[in-house]
């Protein structure tokens, strides 16, 4: 792991350059992986349970989806 000290503006610029250097399919995978990481954080949104049909996917320990 490399630690660097930069301003927020410089850090965002570097992050954007790295992201834009990816192919479109790599960008999609990066986005999906980041969404999976964010899903692990607690949310203030209350889960509404009603008469809706729900599809629940269970994730295994390595982040994949169990079938």
Secondary structure, 3 states (H helix, E strand, C coil): CCCCCCCHHHHHHHHHHHHHCCCHHHHHHHHHHHHHHHCCCCCCCCCCCCCCCCCCCCECCCCCECC
